Each structure stands twice: as C-alpha cells, then as structure tokens.
C-alpha cells in the first residue's frame, strides 16, 4: 500500500503516565521518527539527549504553555513554538498550568537531501 493513516485517538498512550503516542510505529515510518506528547498540568517530560541515536529533533508546541530546560537554560514556549535540538543537547519539556501538547519529529543528521529551492 502506498500510504498509511492513523487517528490520534486510535493510538494508545505509552511511557510513564501514558503521555506519549508512538505515531511512527503506527504509520510504519522508516525515514524519521514522529511522536505526540501530552503532558498534564505542571508535568515534566523526560530529560534526555539523542547522543546515542544521532537524531536531530524538532519539537512543535501544539497546545498549552510551559518551558523547555535546554542545557540548563529555561526557555518559555507557547503554541506555534518550534524548537530544533542537536543530538547532544540535553532537553526537558515542563508543562505550565494548562498542560502541554508537543509533536516531536526526529531523524539522523545528514539523512535529509535538500532539493529544489525549499
């Protein structure tokens, strides 16, 4: 089949507190990772880096507000914020009082081949 599709409500929550939905697995993506995160009010996501995987990540804030702890610095985030992380950068999302919904996309550096003027 030339495509795959899933609706968010069809993906079971996983990880501590069920805050992550593994979209990549459901779509069977092989070129990049993509996951949906819903942190509860004042909840903290996992502090991590991607040194072991070599993945560069982009996180997009969908709903809510909060901060991202990035290598010890606190950066305010809100809907429409895009954050790009080098693999070795330590990061941790922290939700504000209304919770925080993020979309995370990642792939190994150098795996994308730019084409055209885009």
C-alpha positions, 0 to 999 in steps of 0.5 A: 500500500502506498500510504498509511493513516492513523487517528490520534485517538486510535493510538494508545498512550505509552511511557510513564503516565501514558503521555506519549503516542508512538505515531511512527510505529503506527504509520510504519515510518522508516525515514524519521521518527514522529511522536505526540506528547501530552503532558498534564498540568505542571508535568515534566517530560523526560530529560534526555539527549539523542547522543546515542541515536544521532537524531536531530529533533524538532519539537512543535508546541501544539497546545498549552504553555510551559518551558523547555530546560535546554542545557540548563537554560529555561526557555518559555514556549507557547503554541506555534513554538518550534524548537530544533535540538542537536543530538547532544543537547540535553532537553526537558519539556515542563508543562505550565498550568494548562498542560502541554501538547508537543509533536516531536519529529526526529531523524539522523543528521545528514539523512535529509537531501535538500532539493529544489529551492525549499 
